[in-house]
Amino acid sequence: MVVVSTDDRNLHPRVNTVLVVPLTTSIVREVPTHVYLSPGETGLEQSVLRAEDIAVVPKAGLVEPRNKLRALTNSRICQLVEKIKYAMGC
């Protein structure tokens, strides 16, 4: 999953959830709400962000990563925002 909520929100001591978009390696082509990512971007095999499944998850359910976290480029973040807007009908 990719955390998409802001650091201000994520680090706030009274906020106990984060906003995420799921990441999967089960790829279905030509889905207008998906962002396709290369292995170099994720450290995984070819994968996809499913913008239509944006969700809120409890911070307590998150675990420390085994490897260093990766960050999406600003271009990819903007692409994801457009896909989320599309999924919402905006």
TIRO-2110 file (N, C-alpha, C; in Angstrom, 1 decimal):
// TIRO-2110
0.8, -1.2, 0.0, N, 1, A
0.0, 0.0, 0.0, CA, 1, A
0.9, 1.2, 0.0, C, 1, A
0.3, 2.3, -0.5, N, 2, A
1.0, 3.6, -0.5, CA, 2, A
0.2, 4.6, 0.4, C, 2, A
0.9, 5.1, 1.4, N, 3, A
0.3, 6.1, 2.3, CA, 3, A
0.2, 7.4, 1.5, C, 3, A
-1.0, 8.0, 1.4, N, 4, A
-1.2, 9.2, 0.6, CA, 4, A
-1.7, 10.4, 1.5, C, 4, A
-1.9, 10.2, 2.7, N, 5, A
-2.3, 11.3, 3.6, CA, 5, A
-1.0, 12.1, 3.9, C, 5, A
-1.1, 13.4, 4.2, N, 6, A
0.0, 14.2, 4.5, CA, 6, A
0.8, 13.9, 5.7, C, 6, A
2.1, 14.2, 5.8, N, 7, A
2.9, 13.9, 6.9, CA, 7, A
2.3, 14.7, 8.2, C, 7, A
1.8, 15.9, 8.0, N, 8, A
1.2, 16.6, 9.1, CA, 8, A
0.1, 15.8, 9.8, C, 8, A
-0.7, 15.2, 8.9, N, 9, A
-1.8, 14.4, 9.4, CA, 9, A
-1.3, 13.0, 10.0, C, 9, A
-0.3, 12.4, 9.3, N, 10, A
0.2, 11.1, 9.7, CA, 10, A
0.9, 11.2, 11.1, C, 10, A
1.6, 12.3, 11.3, N, 11, A
2.4, 12.4, 12.5, CA, 11, A
1.7, 13.1, 13.7, C, 11, A
0.5, 13.5, 13.4, N, 12, A
-0.3, 14.2, 14.5, CA, 12, A
-0.6, 13.2, 15.6, C, 12, A
-0.3, 13.5, 16.9, N, 13, A
-0.5, 12.5, 17.9, CA, 13, A
-1.9, 12.1, 18.2, C, 13, A
-2.9, 12.9, 17.8, N, 14, A
-4.3, 12.6, 18.1, CA, 14, A
-5.0, 11.9, 16.9, C, 14, A
-4.3, 11.8, 15.8, N, 15, A
-4.9, 11.1, 14.6, CA, 15, A
-4.4, 9.7, 14.6, C, 15, A
-5.3, 8.8, 14.6, N, 16, A
-5.0, 7.4, 14.7, CA, 16, A
-5.2, 6.6, 13.4, C, 16, A
-5.3, 7.3, 12.3, N, 17, A
-5.5, 6.6, 11.0, CA, 17, A
-4.6, 7.3, 9.9, C, 17, A
-4.4, 6.5, 8.8, N, 18, A
-3.7, 7.1, 7.7, CA, 18, A
-4.6, 6.8, 6.4, C, 18, A
-4.4, 7.5, 5.4, N, 19, A
-5.1, 7.3, 4.2, CA, 19, A
-4.2, 6.6, 3.2, C, 19, A
-4.7, 5.5, 2.6, N, 20, A
-3.8, 4.6, 1.8, CA, 20, A
-4.5, 4.3, 0.5, C, 20, A
-3.6, 4.0, -0.5, N, 21, A
-4.1, 3.4, -1.8, CA, 21, A
-3.4, 2.0, -1.9, C, 21, A
-4.2, 0.9, -2.1, N, 22, A
-3.6, -0.4, -2.1, CA, 22, A
-2.7, -0.6, -3.4, C, 22, A
-1.7, -1.4, -3.2, N, 23, A
-0.7, -1.7, -4.3, CA, 23, A
-0.8, -3.2, -4.5, C, 23, A
-0.9, -3.7, -5.7, N, 24, A
-1.0, -5.1, -6.0, CA, 24, A
-0.1, -5.5, -7.2, C, 24, A
0.3, -6.7, -7.2, N, 25, A
1.0, -7.2, -8.4, CA, 25, A
0.1, -8.0, -9.3, C, 25, A
-1.2, -8.1, -9.0, N, 26, A
-2.2, -8.7, -9.9, CA, 26, A
-2.7, -7.6, -10.8, C, 26, A
-2.1, -7.6, -12.0, N, 27, A
-2.4, -6.5, -12.9, CA, 27, A
-3.4, -6.9, -14.0, C, 27, A
-4.4, -6.0, -14.1, N, 28, A
-5.4, -6.0, -15.2, CA, 28, A
-5.2, -4.8, -16.0, C, 28, A
-5.0, -5.0, -17.3, N, 29, A
-4.6, -3.8, -18.1, CA, 29, A
-5.9, -3.0, -18.5, C, 29, A
-5.6, -1.7, -18.8, N, 30, A
-6.6, -0.8, -19.3, CA, 30, A
-7.7, -0.5, -18.3, C, 30, A
-7.3, -0.3, -17.0, N, 31, A
-8.3, 0.1, -16.0, CA, 31, A
-8.1, 1.6, -15.7, C, 31, A
-9.0, 2.4, -16.0, N, 32, A
-8.8, 3.9, -15.9, CA, 32, A
-8.5, 4.4, -14.5, C, 32, A
-8.6, 3.6, -13.5, N, 33, A
-8.3, 4.1, -12.2, CA, 33, A
-7.0, 3.5, -11.6, C, 33, A
-6.3, 2.9, -12.4, N, 34, A
-5.0, 2.2, -12.0, CA, 34, A
-3.8, 3.0, -12.4, C, 34, A
-2.8, 3.1, -11.6, N, 35, A
-1.5, 3.6, -11.9, CA, 35, A
-0.5, 2.5, -11.9, C, 35, A
0.1, 2.3, -13.1, N, 36, A
1.0, 1.1, -13.3, CA, 36, A
2.4, 1.6, -12.9, C, 36, A
3.1, 0.8, -12.1, N, 37, A
4.4, 1.1, -11.6, CA, 37, A
5.4, 0.0, -12.0, C, 37, A
6.6, 0.5, -12.3, N, 38, A
7.7, -0.4, -12.7, CA, 38, A
8.4, -1.0, -11.4, C, 38, A
9.1, -2.1, -11.6, N, 39, A
9.8, -2.6, -10.4, CA, 39, A
10.8, -1.6, -9.8, C, 39, A
11.4, -0.8, -10.6, N, 40, A
12.3, 0.2, -10.1, CA, 40, A
11.7, 1.2, -9.2, C, 40, A
10.4, 1.5, -9.3, N, 41, A
9.7, 2.4, -8.5, CA, 41, A
9.3, 1.8, -7.2, C, 41, A
9.1, 0.5, -7.1, N, 42, A
8.5, -0.1, -5.9, CA, 42, A
9.5, -1.1, -5.2, C, 42, A
10.5, -1.6, -6.0, N, 43, A
11.3, -2.7, -5.4, CA, 43, A
10.6, -4.0, -5.5, C, 43, A
9.5, -4.1, -6.1, N, 44, A
8.7, -5.3, -6.3, CA, 44, A
8.7, -5.6, -7.8, C, 44, A
7.9, -6.6, -8.2, N, 45, A
7.7, -6.9, -9.6, CA, 45, A
6.7, -5.8, -10.1, C, 45, A
6.4, -5.8, -11.4, N, 46, A
5.5, -4.8, -12.0, CA, 46, A
4.3, -4.8, -11.0, C, 46, A
3.8, -3.6, -10.7, N, 47, A
2.6, -3.5, -9.8, CA, 47, A
1.7, -2.4, -10.2, C, 47, A
0.6, -2.3, -9.5, N, 48, A
-0.4, -1.3, -9.8, CA, 48, A
-1.0, -0.7, -8.6, C, 48, A
-1.2, 0.6, -8.6, N, 49, A
-2.0, 1.3, -7.5, CA, 49, A
-3.4, 1.3, -7.9, C, 49, A
-4.3, 0.9, -7.0, N, 50, A
-5.7, 0.8, -7.3, CA, 50, A
-6.4, 2.0, -6.7, C, 50, A
-6.5, 3.1, -7.4, N, 51, A
-7.1, 4.4, -6.9, CA, 51, A
-8.5, 4.2, -6.5, C, 51, A
-9.2, 3.3, -7.1, N, 52, A
-10.7, 3.1, -6.7, CA, 52, A
-10.9, 2.5, -5.4, C, 52, A
-9.8, 2.0, -4.8, N, 53, A
-9.9, 1.4, -3.5, CA, 53, A
-9.2, 2.2, -2.4, C, 53, A
-9.1, 3.5, -2.5, N, 54, A
-8.5, 4.3, -1.5, CA, 54, A
-9.3, 4.1, -0.1, C, 54, A
-8.5, 4.0, 1.0, N, 55, A
-9.1, 3.6, 2.2, CA, 55, A
-8.4, 4.3, 3.4, C, 55, A
-9.0, 4.2, 4.5, N, 56, A
-8.5, 4.7, 5.8, CA, 56, A
-8.1, 3.5, 6.6, C, 56, A
-6.9, 3.4, 7.1, N, 57, A
-6.5, 2.3, 8.0, CA, 57, A
-5.9, 2.8, 9.3, C, 57, A
-6.1, 2.0, 10.4, N, 58, A
-5.6, 2.4, 11.7, CA, 58, A
-4.1, 2.4, 11.7, C, 58, A
-3.5, 3.4, 12.3, N, 59, A
-2.0, 3.3, 12.4, CA, 59, A
-1.5, 2.1, 13.2, C, 59, A
-2.3, 1.7, 14.1, N, 60, A
-2.0, 0.5, 15.0, CA, 60, A
-1.8, -0.7, 14.1, C, 60, A
-2.4, -0.8, 13.0, N, 61, A
-2.3, -2.0, 12.1, CA, 61, A
-1.1, -2.0, 11.2, C, 61, A
-0.4, -0.9, 11.2, N, 62, A
0.8, -0.8, 10.4, CA, 62, A
2.0, -1.4, 11.1, C, 62, A
2.9, -2.0, 10.3, N, 63, A
4.1, -2.6, 10.9, CA, 63, A
5.4, -1.9, 10.3, C, 63, A
6.4, -2.0, 11.1, N, 64, A
7.7, -1.4, 10.6, CA, 64, A
8.1, -2.1, 9.3, C, 64, A
8.6, -1.4, 8.3, N, 65, A
9.0, -2.1, 7.1, CA, 65, A
10.3, -2.8, 7.3, C, 65, A
10.5, -3.9, 6.5, N, 66, A
11.7, -4.6, 6.6, CA, 66, A
12.8, -3.9, 5.8, C, 66, A
12.5, -3.2, 4.8, N, 67, A
13.4, -2.4, 3.9, CA, 67, A
13.1, -1.0, 4.0, C, 67, A
14.0, -0.2, 3.5, N, 68, A
13.8, 1.3, 3.4, CA, 68, A
12.5, 1.6, 2.6, C, 68, A
11.7, 2.5, 3.1, N, 69, A
10.5, 2.9, 2.3, CA, 69, A
10.9, 3.7, 1.1, C, 69, A
10.2, 3.5, 0.0, N, 70, A
10.4, 4.3, -1.2, CA, 70, A
9.4, 5.4, -1.3, C, 70, A
9.7, 6.4, -2.0, N, 71, A
8.8, 7.6, -2.2, CA, 71, A
8.5, 7.7, -3.7, C, 71, A
7.2, 8.0, -4.0, N, 72, A
6.8, 8.2, -5.4, CA, 72, A
7.3, 9.6, -5.9, C, 72, A
7.5, 9.7, -7.1, N, 73, A
7.9, 11.0, -7.7, CA, 73, A
6.7, 11.9, -7.6, C, 73, A
6.9, 13.2, -7.7, N, 74, A
5.8, 14.2, -7.7, CA, 74, A
4.9, 13.9, -8.9, C, 74, A
5.5, 13.5, -10.0, N, 75, A
4.7, 13.2, -11.2, CA, 75, A
3.8, 12.0, -11.0, C, 75, A
4.2, 11.0, -10.3, N, 76, A
3.4, 9.9, -10.0, CA, 76, A
2.3, 10.2, -9.0, C, 76, A
2.6, 11.0, -8.1, N, 77, A
1.6, 11.5, -7.1, CA, 77, A
0.5, 12.2, -7.8, C, 77, A
0.9, 13.1, -8.7, N, 78, A
-0.1, 13.9, -9.5, CA, 78, A
-1.0, 12.9, -10.3, C, 78, A
-0.3, 11.9, -10.9, N, 79, A
-1.1, 11.0, -11.7, CA, 79, A
-2.1, 10.2, -10.8, C, 79, A
-1.6, 9.8, -9.7, N, 80, A
-2.5, 9.1, -8.7, CA, 80, A
-3.7, 10.0, -8.3, C, 80, A
-3.4, 11.3, -8.1, N, 81, A
-4.5, 12.2, -7.7, CA, 81, A
-5.6, 12.2, -8.8, C, 81, A
-5.1, 12.3, -10.0, N, 82, A
-6.0, 12.3, -11.2, CA, 82, A
-6.9, 11.1, -11.2, C, 82, A
-6.3, 9.9, -10.9, N, 83, A
-7.0, 8.6, -10.9, CA, 83, A
-8.0, 8.6, -9.8, C, 83, A
-7.6, 9.1, -8.6, N, 84, A
-8.6, 9.2, -7.5, CA, 84, A
-9.8, 10.1, -7.9, C, 84, A
-9.5, 11.2, -8.5, N, 85, A
-10.6, 12.1, -8.9, CA, 85, A
-11.5, 11.4, -9.9, C, 85, A
-10.9, 10.7, -10.8, N, 86, A
-11.7, 9.9, -11.8, CA, 86, A
-12.6, 8.9, -11.1, C, 86, A
-12.0, 8.2, -10.1, N, 87, A
-12.7, 7.2, -9.4, CA, 87, A
-13.9, 7.8, -8.6, C, 87, A
-13.8, 9.0, -8.2, N, 88, A
-14.8, 9.7, -7.5, CA, 88, A
-15.8, 10.4, -8.4, C, 88, A
-15.6, 10.4, -9.7, N, 89, A
-16.5, 11.0, -10.6, CA, 89, A
-16.3, 12.5, -10.7, C, 89, A
-15.2, 13.0, -10.4, N, 90, A
-14.9, 14.5, -10.5, CA, 90, A
-14.4, 14.9, -11.9, C, 90, A
END
